[in-house]
Amino acid sequence: MRSELRNRGVPDSVIDDAVLILSELLSNSYRHARPLECEHIRASWRHESTGEVTVSVTDGGGPTRPRPSTPSVTARGGRGLTIITSLCRDWGVHDTDVSGAVTVWAVLPATGG
C-alpha cells in the first residue's frame, strides 16, 4: 500500500496514517472476527481524485460490532478505533452481504490527520 500510494503522489503524512489504520483494522479483524469463507481477510485501499484515501478491511464478522472503547490507563489494548477516529475524516462499518461479511472502512483527508 505504501509504495502504491507514494507512486500516486500521496503525501507521506497521509501514507503513514493509512498504514497505521490498515494495521489497526487488520489487527482488530484478526482478534475479534471470523475469516471470510475462503479463510482470508480482505484489505483494500483507494486513492480518490480529491486526494482522500479510503482504507477498508472485510472479514467474516464477529460477535460484536466494531466501536471505540475507553480502556483504562493500564489496559494492554482497546485503543485502535480511537486512534483511527483521531486520524481519519470518517469511518464506519458496513454489512457486506448475507454471509455475515463485515467491512470496516476509514477515509483519510488529502492532507493527513
Residue pairs with C-beta under 8 A, 6 or more apart in sequence:
1 15
1 18
1 19
1 22
1 43
1 45
1 55
2 15
2 19
4 45
4 47
5 14
5 15
5 18
5 45
5 47
5 53
6 12
6 15
8 47
10 18
10 47
10 51
10 53
11 110
11 111
11 112
13 111
13 112
14 51
14 53
14 108
14 109
14 110
14 111
14 112
16 112
17 87
17 88
17 108
17 112
17 113
18 45
18 53
18 55
18 108
20 83
20 87
21 55
21 84
21 87
21 88
21 106
21 108
22 43
22 45
22 55
22 57
24 80
24 81
24 83
24 84
25 43
25 55
25 56
25 57
25 80
25 84
25 104
25 106
26 41
26 43
26 57
27 80
28 57
28 66
28 80
28 81
28 104
29 41
29 57
29 59
29 104
30 41
32 62
32 63
32 64
32 66
33 41
33 59
33 60
33 61
33 62
33 102
34 59
34 60
34 61
34 62
34 100
35 41
35 59
35 60
36 42
36 58
36 59
36 60
36 99
36 101
37 60
37 99
41 57
41 58
41 59
42 57
42 58
42 59
43 55
43 56
43 57
43 58
44 55
44 56
44 57
44 58
45 53
45 54
45 55
45 56
46 53
46 54
47 53
48 54
50 110
51 109
51 110
51 111
52 89
52 107
52 108
52 109
52 110
53 107
53 108
53 110
54 105
54 106
54 107
54 108
55 105
55 106
55 108
56 103
56 104
56 105
56 106
57 103
57 104
57 105
58 96
58 101
58 102
58 103
59 101
59 102
60 99
60 100
60 101
60 102
61 95
61 100
61 101
61 102
62 102
65 93
66 81
66 93
66 102
66 104
67 81
68 81
68 82
68 85
69 78
69 79
69 81
69 82
70 78
70 82
71 77
71 78
71 79
81 91
84 91
84 106
85 91
86 113
87 106
87 108
87 113
88 106
88 107
88 108
88 109
88 113
89 107
89 108
89 109
89 113
90 106
90 107
91 104
91 105
91 106
91 107
92 104
92 105
93 102
93 103
93 104
93 105
94 102
94 103
94 104
94 105
95 101
95 102
96 102
96 103
